[in-house]
Amino acid sequence: MPSSAYTHDESNLGAKARGIKRQGTDADPDADPDADAPVITDSAVWSKGDFALVSADNVRFRIDHHYLLSASSVFRDLASAATSDSREIHFTDWTMERSSTIGHFLELITDGTIHKRCLADVEPMVYLGKLLDKYDCLAAMKLFKLFLLSQLQDDLAAECLVVAAALDDMDLCAKCFDTPPGSQWVSEDLVDEASEFDFYCSDNPAYAYPRFHPQTLPWIWARHIPSDYLWALNRAWIASQNEDKDMGDMFKQFLRVARRESVARFKSIC
């Protein structure tokens, strides 16, 4: 969660905003008071605005506060409580709140879109989607999913599938299967042929398996897909090959089975 550089009365803040750690509130009593503070670098692109976001890797992004107010109820609570001389939010999650993700986030809430080639690098898009969900950016999330839909015809259906699964969007995942056959798990510019290990762990386009083949899913993508989605993908692949059935429909059916089993298992132990 981000921490704000100001202190204020929390009584009127929403639940998520109250849970955000602010600078100084959780100070380590054993910390060295003379330790150097992290060096913050100003973004060359996002350099104007009356509010600042500092990423977990210490890059400061400036933006007009009204974009944040309209993007998220959590940021709205924080911005409304800020003082005029300290309008800055510090992010602390090194997984999803790094500068690459914050840059995409600001692009989305100011321009309403993202450069289409950004989806070729899946992990930042996964983290962007999770950040939008974490901070209740409802309108921006709708725009983000429209962006994903717009990429399905540009040989990026496999990338869309990974992001949609990470966001737990079954219907968007199913749409990814109903696209032209050019999309593979890994784009050519991401393939590393330096070793035999890399060859077998990457879907080398020169010897490409059919797309969405679960056995060729690279680990760097697979780790973002929930286990029930992975199981449904594997079963849908087998069914579509053996029974010539629509993979998207089979995927949704198997995912519903997995969810029913999970609910039944939960009830049985509770």
C-alpha positions in Angstrom: 0.0 0.0 0.0 1.2 3.5 -0.5 2.1 5.9 2.3 1.3 9.5 2.3 3.9 12.2 3.2 1.4 14.0 5.4 -0.5 13.3 8.6 -4.2 13.9 9.2 -7.3 12.9 11.0 -8.4 9.4 9.7 -12.0 9.6 11.0 -13.5 10.6 7.6 -11.3 8.3 5.4 -12.6 5.2 3.7 -11.5 1.8 4.9 -8.8 1.2 2.3 -7.4 4.7 2.8 -7.2 4.2 6.6 -5.3 1.0 5.9 -2.5 2.8 4.0 0.7 3.1 5.9 1.9 6.7 6.0 5.4 7.9 6.4 6.6 7.8 10.0 3.7 5.8 11.5 5.5 2.5 11.5 9.0 3.7 12.2 11.6 1.2 13.4 12.7 2.3 16.9 16.1 0.6 16.3 16.6 2.2 12.9 19.7 4.4 12.4 18.5 8.0 12.4 21.5 9.0 10.3 20.8 6.5 7.6 20.6 8.0 4.2 17.1 8.5 2.8 16.4 6.9 -0.5 17.3 9.0 -3.6 14.1 9.9 -5.5 14.4 10.5 -9.2 11.9 12.8 -11.0 10.2 11.3 -14.0 11.2 13.0 -17.2 7.7 12.5 -18.7 5.5 13.2 -15.7 7.0 16.4 -14.4 4.1 18.7 -14.1 1.2 18.8 -11.7 0.2 19.7 -8.1 0.3 16.2 -6.8 3.1 13.6 -6.7 3.1 9.8 -6.7 6.4 8.1 -5.7 6.8 4.6 -6.9 8.3 1.8 -4.8 11.5 2.1 -6.7 11.7 5.8 -5.9 10.6 7.6 -9.0 8.4 10.7 -8.5 5.5 11.2 -10.9 3.7 14.6 -10.9 0.1 14.9 -12.0 -2.8 17.3 -11.5 -4.8 16.1 -8.5 -8.2 16.0 -10.3 -7.0 13.0 -12.3 -6.5 11.1 -9.1 -9.7 12.3 -7.6 -11.7 11.0 -10.6 -9.8 7.7 -10.9 -10.1 6.2 -7.4 -12.1 6.6 -4.2 -9.0 5.6 -2.2 -6.8 8.3 -3.9 -9.7 10.7 -3.5 -9.7 10.2 0.3 -5.9 10.7 0.5 -5.8 13.7 -1.8 -8.7 15.4 0.1 -6.8 15.0 3.4 -3.5 16.3 2.0 -2.2 19.7 3.1 -1.2 22.3 0.6 2.5 21.9 1.3 2.7 18.1 1.3 0.8 16.5 -1.6 2.7 13.3 -2.2 1.9 9.6 -1.9 4.6 7.0 -1.5 4.0 3.4 -2.8 5.7 0.5 -1.1 4.7 -2.7 -2.9 7.8 -3.7 -5.0 5.7 -6.2 -7.0 3.0 -4.0 -8.5 3.8 -0.4 -7.6 7.1 0.1 -9.4 7.7 3.0 -11.8 6.8 1.0 -14.9 3.3 0.2 -13.5 2.7 3.8 -12.2 3.6 5.2 -15.6 1.1 2.9 -17.4 -1.5 3.9 -14.7 -1.1 7.6 -15.3 -1.2 7.1 -19.1 -4.5 5.3 -18.7 -6.2 7.8 -16.3 -5.1 10.8 -18.3 -5.3 9.6 -22.0 -7.9 6.8 -21.5 -5.6 4.2 -23.3 -2.2 2.6 -23.4 0.2 2.2 -26.2 -0.7 -1.1 -27.9 2.8 -2.6 -27.9 2.8 -2.4 -24.1 0.8 -5.6 -23.9 3.8 -7.5 -25.5 5.4 -7.2 -22.1 2.8 -9.1 -20.0 4.0 -8.7 -16.4 3.6 -4.9 -16.2 0.1 -5.2 -17.6 -0.8 -7.9 -15.0 0.5 -5.5 -12.3 -1.4 -2.6 -13.8 -4.6 -4.6 -13.6 -4.0 -5.6 -10.1 -3.2 -2.0 -9.1 -6.5 -0.8 -10.6 -8.3 -3.5 -8.7 -6.4 -2.8 -5.4 -7.3 0.9 -5.4 -10.9 0.6 -6.7 -10.2 2.4 -10.0 -13.5 1.3 -11.5 -13.6 3.5 -14.6 -10.0 2.9 -15.4 -10.5 -0.8 -15.1 -13.3 -0.7 -17.7 -11.0 1.2 -20.0 -8.2 -1.3 -19.4 -10.4 -4.2 -20.3 -11.6 -2.4 -23.4 -7.9 -2.0 -24.3 -7.3 -5.7 -23.9 -10.3 -6.5 -26.1 -8.9 -4.2 -28.8 -5.7 -6.2 -28.9 -7.3 -9.6 -29.6 -7.0 -9.1 -33.4 -3.4 -8.1 -33.2 -1.8 -11.4 -32.5 -1.9 -10.6 -28.7 -4.7 -13.0 -27.7 -2.3 -15.1 -25.6 -1.0 -12.1 -23.7 -4.6 -11.0 -23.1 -5.5 -14.4 -21.8 -2.8 -14.2 -19.1 -3.8 -10.7 -18.0 -7.5 -11.6 -18.0 -6.9 -14.7 -15.9 -4.8 -12.7 -13.4 -7.8 -10.4 -13.1 -10.2 -13.3 -12.7 -12.3 -12.4 -15.7 -13.6 -15.6 -17.2 -15.6 -14.0 -20.0 -12.6 -12.0 -21.3 -10.5 -15.1 -21.2 -13.0 -17.0 -23.3 -13.0 -14.3 -25.9 -9.3 -14.7 -26.3 -9.8 -18.2 -27.8 -12.0 -16.9 -30.6 -9.3 -15.0 -32.5 -7.1 -15.5 -35.6 -4.5 -18.3 -35.2 -1.4 -16.2 -35.3 -0.9 -15.6 -31.5 1.7 -17.6 -29.6 2.6 -17.7 -25.9 5.8 -15.8 -26.4 6.6 -13.0 -28.8 9.8 -13.4 -30.9 11.5 -10.6 -29.2 11.0 -12.3 -25.8 12.5 -15.6 -26.7 15.9 -16.5 -25.3 17.7 -19.2 -27.3 20.9 -19.0 -25.3 20.6 -22.5 -23.9 18.8 -25.8 -24.4 17.0 -25.1 -21.1 15.6 -21.8 -22.4 14.6 -23.6 -25.6 12.4 -26.1 -23.8 11.0 -23.6 -21.3 10.1 -21.0 -24.0 7.8 -21.6 -26.9 10.3 -21.0 -29.7 8.3 -19.5 -32.6 10.6 -21.3 -35.0 9.2 -24.6 -33.7 5.9 -23.3 -32.4 3.3 -25.5 -30.9 -0.3 -24.6 -31.5 -1.2 -21.5 -29.5 -2.7 -21.9 -26.0 -1.0 -25.3 -25.7 -0.7 -25.5 -21.9 2.5 -27.6 -21.9 4.4 -24.8 -23.6 3.2 -22.0 -21.3 6.3 -20.1 -20.1 6.7 -20.0 -16.4 7.1 -16.2 -16.3 3.4 -16.1 -17.5 2.1 -19.2 -15.8 2.9 -17.8 -12.4 0.3 -15.1 -12.8 -2.5 -17.5 -13.7 -4.7 -18.8 -10.9 -4.6 -22.6 -10.4 -8.3 -23.1 -11.4 -7.7 -21.2 -14.6 -4.6 -23.3 -15.4 -6.6 -26.5 -14.8 -9.4 -25.3 -17.0 -7.0 -24.3 -19.7 -5.4 -27.7 -19.7 -8.7 -29.6 -19.8 -10.1 -27.3 -22.5 -7.1 -27.9 -24.6 -7.4 -31.6 -24.4 -11.2 -31.5 -25.1 -10.8 -29.2 -28.1 -8.2 -31.5 -29.6 -10.0 -34.8 -29.0 -13.5 -33.7 -29.5 -13.2 -30.8 -31.9 -15.1 -28.5 -29.5 -14.9 -24.8 -29.1 -12.0 -24.2 -26.7 -13.6 -21.0 -25.2 -16.8 -22.7 -24.4 -15.0 -25.7 -22.9 -12.7 -23.4 -20.9 -15.7 -21.7 -19.3 -17.4 -25.1 -18.5 -14.3 -26.5 -16.9 -13.7 -23.3 -14.9 -17.2 -23.5 -13.5 -16.5 -27.1 -12.5 -13.4 -26.0 -10.7 -15.2 -23.3 -8.8 -18.1 -25.6 -7.8 -15.5 -28.1 -6.5 -13.8 -25.3 -4.5 -17.0 -24.1 -3.0 -18.1 -27.7 -2.1 -14.6 -28.4 -0.5 -14.9 -25.1 1.5 -18.3 -26.0 2.8 -17.2 -29.5 3.7 -14.5 -28.2 6.0 -16.5 -25.3 7.5 
